[in-house]
Amino acid sequence: MEGYIDEYRHPKVVVLVNEVPIDAVIDTGFDGDLCLPIQVAIQRGLNLCDTIEVELADGTKKRESVFTGEAKLGDNKREVGIMLTESEEGLLGTQMFSRLEINFNERTVKLE
């Protein structure tokens, strides 16, 4: 699966969420599946399945709702846990791939 580097040097990939394409930033600091903007999640008809405690980069801990949805990344299609963000960008977490190769000079991204 190939992604791309955007104009801000963010590595991104297109993931289908409930059959709708979403550009997501690859976030190696996020160990979950997906994090989607609230507005996007509402439009996709996701199902609430759990609440979990998460720790943010600054050490802050808080409870987050987890939703389920179907995600397709390349040829791999599966049900995933989706958290919500107030950001305008989605995040792809490390649970969604086993290998990542980013070349900023060539502006290429490869995922397995």
Summary of the structure (lengths in Angstrom):
residues: 112
radius of gyration: 13.7
end to end distance: 6.3
largest distance: 40.8
contacts: 310
relative contact order: 0.30
helix: 9%
strand: 58%
